[in-house]
């Protein structure tokens, strides 16, 4: 159950052709549609600095939140996945950005942001298990179960879910977040990961046919983006109409990230196609496998436009909306900046 973002570090990236451009631009220019109330000014938002600063703070807080204690094997397995160096922290960063959009203090958002990363990591651990997607690697390192065994991986995932909820309740400053908002956050996370959310997406990924692609994408990937944006909105005191905009925005961005990841993965394969037909027989639930790269890129463009339309309604918040705009362009342009 993946909601991921490409590495924003300065490490070299592969060259996909003579028309390639740098996949990450340190300065992301925010563009808004003409229907937005946000002034069309020549403003550049430094997404890299924003993301890197937040990620460092979140990493420190996650390290403190999961100390090694008895039973040691479970905690080591939990830390292995949560503190993986390849983690991009997309869910927690989006949560903080949504909270700040409505004038909230990021200190109010950090406990929930950390909890979202715990829940995210737990879903990835379970997603990689042999009887699920059976993936041997995750975030550039061996999957949890290949290091600690299937039994410890299951227990680590099981432990991370409730730890996330406990972390929210125990660490959110009561003077910054009223209890009713906190209850809405907890209920939102429970909804997103439950039997009608990410779990439903994983079920259809295992059992559904090719017609289940859209549903699987919405549930496995869209739910985490939606939940992250909405939780930030709750913490920042957003009204009901704004929460609904965040829902649609977050879901679109969650699916967008994954569609572009699939496009990039397909382009990196080049001419190596020995296993392609076998992969299709397995019924992989992605737009690329169902429709091909060109159609998948059209889907990504539609998702980009959809996410930005939702953000147009936040023009009254001025430059505080720029991080959320930048996430959209960055997510999409990873796929459209490579040569064919």
C-alpha positions in Angstrom: 0.0 0.0 0.0 2.2 2.7 -1.3 2.3 6.3 -1.4 5.8 7.3 -2.4 7.8 10.2 -3.7 10.9 10.1 -5.8 14.2 10.8 -4.1 14.7 14.5 -3.7 18.3 14.2 -2.7 21.2 15.3 -4.9 22.2 11.8 -5.9 22.6 11.1 -9.6 19.6 9.9 -11.5 19.6 7.8 -14.7 19.6 9.4 -18.1 16.5 8.4 -20.1 17.5 9.9 -23.5 19.0 12.9 -25.2 16.0 15.1 -24.4 16.2 14.4 -20.7 16.1 17.3 -18.2 17.0 17.2 -14.5 14.3 15.3 -12.8 14.5 17.5 -9.7 14.6 21.3 -10.0 15.6 22.9 -6.7 13.2 25.8 -7.4 9.7 24.8 -8.3 7.7 27.6 -9.9 4.1 27.6 -8.7 1.5 28.0 -11.4 -2.2 28.5 -10.7 -5.1 28.6 -13.1 -6.8 31.9 -14.1 -9.8 31.0 -12.1 -7.9 31.1 -8.8 -8.1 34.1 -6.5 -4.4 33.7 -5.8 -2.5 36.6 -7.6 -0.6 35.4 -10.6 2.8 36.7 -9.5 6.3 35.6 -10.5 7.0 33.7 -7.2 9.3 30.8 -6.8 8.8 28.3 -3.9 11.8 26.3 -2.8 10.2 22.9 -2.4 13.6 21.2 -1.8 14.4 23.3 1.2 10.9 23.0 2.6 10.9 19.2 2.1 14.4 18.6 3.4 13.9 20.7 6.5 10.7 19.0 7.4 12.1 15.5 6.7 15.0 16.1 9.0 12.7 17.1 11.8 10.3 14.2 11.2 13.2 11.7 11.1 14.4 12.9 14.5 11.0 12.6 16.0 10.4 9.1 14.6 13.8 8.0 16.0 12.7 9.2 19.4 9.2 7.7 19.1 10.4 4.1 18.5 13.2 3.3 21.0 14.5 -0.3 21.1 13.1 -2.1 24.1 11.6 -5.5 24.9 10.7 -7.4 22.8 13.8 -6.2 21.0 13.3 -8.1 17.7 9.9 -6.5 17.1 11.2 -3.0 17.8 14.3 -3.5 15.6 12.0 -4.7 12.8 9.8 -1.6 13.3 12.7 0.8 13.2 14.2 -0.9 10.1 11.2 0.1 8.0 10.2 3.3 9.6 13.7 4.8 9.7 14.8 3.5 6.2 17.1 6.0 4.6 15.1 5.8 1.3 11.9 7.0 3.0 10.7 10.3 1.4 8.2 11.2 4.1 5.5 12.3 1.6 2.5 11.6 3.9 3.9 13.5 6.9 5.1 16.4 4.8 1.7 16.7 3.2 0.1 16.6 6.6 2.2 19.5 7.9 1.7 21.5 4.7 -2.1 21.2 5.0 -2.0 22.2 8.6 0.1 25.2 7.9 -2.2 26.2 5.0 -4.9 27.0 7.5 -2.5 28.8 9.9 -1.8 25.9 12.1 1.5 25.4 14.0 3.6 22.6 12.6 4.3 21.6 16.2 0.6 20.6 16.3 1.0 18.5 13.2 4.2 16.6 14.0 2.7 13.8 16.2 0.1 13.0 13.5 2.7 13.3 10.8 4.9 10.7 12.6 1.9 8.5 13.1 1.1 8.7 9.4 4.6 7.5 8.6 4.2 4.6 11.1 1.0 3.6 9.4 2.5 4.0 6.0 5.5 1.8 6.9 3.2 -0.8 8.4 1.2 -1.0 5.2 4.4 -1.4 3.2 5.7 -4.2 5.4 2.5 -6.1 5.0 2.2 -5.2 1.3 5.6 -6.9 0.6 4.8 -10.2 2.4 5.0 -13.4 0.3 1.3 -13.9 0.3 0.6 -10.3 -0.7 2.8 -8.6 -3.4 5.8 -10.8 -2.5 8.4 -7.9 -3.0 12.0 -8.7 -2.1 13.0 -5.0 -1.7 11.6 -1.7 -0.5 13.1 1.8 -0.5 16.4 0.5 -1.9 16.9 -2.1 0.7 15.6 -5.7 1.4 12.0 -5.9 2.5 11.3 -6.3 6.2 10.4 -10.0 6.0 13.6 -10.9 4.1 15.6 -9.6 7.0 13.5 -10.4 10.1 11.3 -13.2 8.8 7.7 -13.3 7.9 6.6 -13.7 11.5 8.5 -10.7 12.8 7.4 -8.6 9.8 3.8 -9.3 10.6 4.2 -8.4 14.2 6.1 -5.2 13.4 3.3 -4.1 11.1 0.7 -5.0 13.7 2.6 -3.0 16.4 3.1 0.1 14.3 -0.6 0.7 13.6 -1.6 1.1 17.3 1.7 2.9 18.1 0.7 5.6 15.6 -2.6 6.2 17.3 -1.0 6.2 20.7 1.6 8.7 19.5 -1.0 11.1 18.4 -2.9 11.0 21.7 0.2 11.1 23.9 2.2 13.8 22.1 -0.2 16.3 20.5 -0.1 19.6 22.5 -3.6 20.1 23.9 -3.2 23.9 23.8 -2.7 23.7 20.0 -5.3 21.1 19.0 -8.7 20.8 20.7 -9.8 17.2 21.5 -12.6 17.1 19.0 -10.1 17.8 16.2 -7.9 15.0 17.5 -10.8 12.6 17.5 -11.5 13.4 13.8 -7.8 12.8 13.0 -7.9 9.3 14.6 -11.1 8.4 13.0 -9.8 9.5 9.6 -6.7 7.4 9.8 -8.7 4.4 10.9 -11.1 4.9 8.0 -8.2 5.1 5.5 -6.4 1.9 6.5 -9.5 -0.1 7.2 -11.7 -2.6 5.3 -13.2 0.0 3.0 -9.9 1.8 2.5 -6.4 0.5 1.9 -7.3 -3.0 2.9 -10.0 -3.1 0.2 -7.4 -1.9 -2.3 -5.0 -4.7 -1.4 -7.8 -7.3 -1.5 -8.7 -6.3 -5.1 -5.1 -6.1 -6.1 -4.9 -9.8 -5.1 -8.3 -11.0 -6.3 -9.7 -8.5 -8.9 -9.4 -8.6 -12.6 -8.0 -5.9 -15.0 -11.2 -3.9 -14.6 -10.2 -3.3 -11.0 -7.2 -1.0 -11.9 -9.0 2.3 -11.1 -10.3 1.0 -7.8 -7.0 -0.5 -6.7 -5.2 2.8 -7.5 -7.7 4.9 -5.6 -7.6 2.7 -2.5 -4.0 1.5 -2.3 -2.5 4.8 -3.2 -5.1 7.5 -3.1 -6.3 6.8 0.4 -2.9 7.6 2.0 -2.7 10.9 0.1 -6.3 11.8 1.0 -5.8 10.9 4.7 -2.5 12.9 5.0 -4.0 16.1 3.5 -7.3 15.8 5.5 -5.6 15.1 8.8 -3.5 18.2 8.3 -6.6 20.2 7.6 -8.3 18.9 10.7 -5.3 19.9 12.8 -5.2 23.4 11.3 -8.9 24.0 11.9 -10.2 23.7 8.3 -13.9 24.0 7.7 -16.0 21.2 6.1 -15.9 22.6 2.6 -12.1 23.0 2.7 -11.8 19.4 4.1 -13.7 18.1 1.1 -11.3 20.0 -1.2 -8.4 18.4 0.6 -9.9 15.0 0.2 -10.2 15.3 -3.6 -6.7 17.0 -3.8 -5.0 14.4 -1.6 -6.6 11.4 -3.4 -5.6 12.8 -6.8 -2.0 13.4 -5.7 -1.7 10.0 -4.1 -2.7 8.3 -7.4 -0.6 10.7 -9.4 2.6 9.8 -7.6 2.0 6.1 -8.2 1.1 6.5 -11.9 4.2 8.5 -12.5 6.3 6.0 -10.6 4.9 3.3 -12.9 5.8 5.4 -16.0 9.3 5.9 -14.8 9.8 2.3 -13.9 8.6 1.3 -17.4 10.9 3.8 -19.1 13.9 2.5 -17.1 13.3 -1.0 -18.4 14.2 0.2 -21.9 14.3 -2.7 -24.3 14.5 -5.4 -21.6 11.1 -7.1 -22.1 11.7 -10.8 -21.4 9.4 -10.9 -18.5 6.8 -8.4 -19.7 4.2 -10.9 -20.9 4.5 -12.9 -17.8 4.0 -9.8 -15.7 0.8 -9.0 -17.6 -0.5 -12.5 -17.0 -0.2 -11.8 -13.3 -2.7 -9.0 -13.7 -0.6 -6.2 -12.2 -3.0 -3.4 -11.3 -1.4 -0.4 -12.9 -2.4 2.0 -15.6 0.8 1.3 -17.4 0.2 -2.4 -17.6 -3.4 -2.0 -18.6 -3.2 1.0 -21.1 0.5 1.5 -21.8 2.8 4.4 -21.1 1.2 7.0 -23.3 -2.3 6.5 -21.8 -0.8 6.4 -18.3 0.8 9.8 -18.9 -2.5 11.2 -20.0 -4.0 9.9 -16.8 -1.2 11.6 -14.9 -1.9 15.0 -16.6 -5.6 14.7 -15.8 -4.8 14.0 -12.2 -2.4 17.0 -12.1 -5.2 19.2 -13.4 -7.7 17.8 -11.0 -5.5 18.4 -8.0 -4.8 22.0 -9.0 -8.5 22.7 -9.5 -9.1 21.8 -5.9 -6.3 24.0 -4.7 -7.7 27.0 -6.7 -10.3 27.2 -3.9 -7.5 28.0 -1.4 -6.3 31.1 -3.1 -7.4 33.2 -0.2 -4.7 31.7 1.9 -2.0 33.3 -0.3 1.5 31.8 -0.4 0.7 29.2 2.3 -0.9 27.1 -0.5 2.4 27.0 -2.5 3.8 23.8 -0.9 0.7 21.9 -2.0 0.8 23.3 -5.5 4.5 22.4 -5.7 3.9 18.8 -4.7 1.6 18.4 -7.7 4.0 19.8 -10.3 6.9 17.9 -8.9 5.0 14.6 -8.8 3.8 15.0 -12.4 7.0 16.4 -13.9 9.1 13.5 -12.8 7.3 11.6 -15.6 7.1 14.3 -18.2 10.7 15.5 -17.9 12.2 12.3 -19.4 12.9 11.5 -23.0 10.8 8.9 -24.9 
